[in-house]
Amino acid sequence: MKPASHHIVRCQRCGAPIVWCLTTANGRRQPVNAEPDETGNVAVTNGADGILYVRGLTKAHPEPTPGEWRGVPHHSTCPSPPPRRSSGGGQRQVSGVRPVPWQR
């Protein structure tokens, strides 16, 4: 099963055809390659509201269910992916003392 043509857009970085999906885990947007791929690790489905939803294929649910198609996240195949965001896990530079109001 392929996505409907109105869902397909082009990646702004490489120009490849992609579809934007919402993750079923937390509702975040995720780009997926528009062409189905039998080696993909995500399953994409068209929801009743017309929105594409994506879920990861796991050991518990390794195969797409009827109505889903297997795809690949675009970030794993894009030749020029966006820069990684900092997780903020490093040490912060401490400069001075933060004023705190006195409590009585």
Contacts in CASP RR format, 6 or more apart in sequence:
PFRMAT RR
TARGET T0000
AUTHOR 0000-0000-0000
METHOD contacts of the structure
MODEL  1
MKPASHHIVRCQRCGAPIVWCLTTANGRRQPVNAEPDETGNVAVTNGADG
ILYVRGLTKAHPEPTPGEWRGVPHHSTCPSPPPRRSSGGGQRQVSGVRPV
PWQR
1 36 0 8 1.000
1 67 0 8 1.000
1 68 0 8 1.000
1 69 0 8 1.000
2 34 0 8 1.000
2 35 0 8 1.000
2 36 0 8 1.000
2 69 0 8 1.000
3 19 0 8 1.000
3 34 0 8 1.000
3 44 0 8 1.000
3 46 0 8 1.000
3 52 0 8 1.000
3 69 0 8 1.000
4 46 0 8 1.000
7 19 0 8 1.000
7 20 0 8 1.000
7 34 0 8 1.000
7 52 0 8 1.000
8 17 0 8 1.000
8 18 0 8 1.000
8 19 0 8 1.000
8 34 0 8 1.000
9 17 0 8 1.000
9 18 0 8 1.000
9 19 0 8 1.000
9 20 0 8 1.000
10 16 0 8 1.000
10 17 0 8 1.000
10 18 0 8 1.000
11 17 0 8 1.000
11 18 0 8 1.000
11 31 0 8 1.000
11 74 0 8 1.000
11 78 0 8 1.000
13 78 0 8 1.000
13 80 0 8 1.000
13 81 0 8 1.000
13 82 0 8 1.000
14 78 0 8 1.000
14 79 0 8 1.000
14 80 0 8 1.000
16 33 0 8 1.000
16 34 0 8 1.000
16 74 0 8 1.000
16 77 0 8 1.000
16 78 0 8 1.000
17 33 0 8 1.000
17 34 0 8 1.000
17 35 0 8 1.000
18 31 0 8 1.000
18 32 0 8 1.000
18 33 0 8 1.000
18 34 0 8 1.000
18 74 0 8 1.000
19 31 0 8 1.000
19 32 0 8 1.000
19 34 0 8 1.000
19 44 0 8 1.000
19 52 0 8 1.000
20 29 0 8 1.000
20 30 0 8 1.000
20 31 0 8 1.000
20 32 0 8 1.000
20 52 0 8 1.000
21 29 0 8 1.000
21 30 0 8 1.000
21 31 0 8 1.000
21 32 0 8 1.000
21 44 0 8 1.000
21 51 0 8 1.000
21 52 0 8 1.000
21 53 0 8 1.000
21 54 0 8 1.000
22 28 0 8 1.000
22 29 0 8 1.000
22 30 0 8 1.000
22 51 0 8 1.000
22 52 0 8 1.000
22 53 0 8 1.000
22 54 0 8 1.000
23 29 0 8 1.000
23 30 0 8 1.000
23 53 0 8 1.000
23 54 0 8 1.000
23 55 0 8 1.000
24 53 0 8 1.000
24 54 0 8 1.000
24 55 0 8 1.000
25 55 0 8 1.000
30 54 0 8 1.000
30 73 0 8 1.000
31 73 0 8 1.000
31 74 0 8 1.000
31 75 0 8 1.000
32 42 0 8 1.000
32 44 0 8 1.000
32 52 0 8 1.000
32 54 0 8 1.000
32 71 0 8 1.000
32 72 0 8 1.000
32 73 0 8 1.000
32 74 0 8 1.000
33 71 0 8 1.000
33 72 0 8 1.000
33 73 0 8 1.000
33 74 0 8 1.000
33 77 0 8 1.000
36 69 0 8 1.000
36 70 0 8 1.000
36 71 0 8 1.000
37 70 0 8 1.000
37 71 0 8 1.000
37 72 0 8 1.000
38 70 0 8 1.000
39 70 0 8 1.000
39 72 0 8 1.000
40 57 0 8 1.000
40 70 0 8 1.000
40 71 0 8 1.000
40 72 0 8 1.000
41 56 0 8 1.000
41 57 0 8 1.000
41 71 0 8 1.000
41 72 0 8 1.000
41 73 0 8 1.000
42 54 0 8 1.000
42 55 0 8 1.000
42 56 0 8 1.000
42 57 0 8 1.000
42 70 0 8 1.000
42 71 0 8 1.000
42 72 0 8 1.000
42 73 0 8 1.000
43 54 0 8 1.000
43 55 0 8 1.000
43 56 0 8 1.000
43 57 0 8 1.000
43 64 0 8 1.000
43 65 0 8 1.000
43 68 0 8 1.000
43 69 0 8 1.000
43 70 0 8 1.000
43 71 0 8 1.000
44 52 0 8 1.000
44 53 0 8 1.000
44 54 0 8 1.000
44 68 0 8 1.000
44 69 0 8 1.000
44 70 0 8 1.000
44 71 0 8 1.000
45 52 0 8 1.000
45 53 0 8 1.000
45 65 0 8 1.000
45 67 0 8 1.000
45 68 0 8 1.000
45 69 0 8 1.000
46 52 0 8 1.000
46 53 0 8 1.000
46 67 0 8 1.000
47 53 0 8 1.000
55 61 0 8 1.000
57 63 0 8 1.000
57 64 0 8 1.000
57 70 0 8 1.000
64 70 0 8 1.000
75 81 0 8 1.000
75 82 0 8 1.000
END
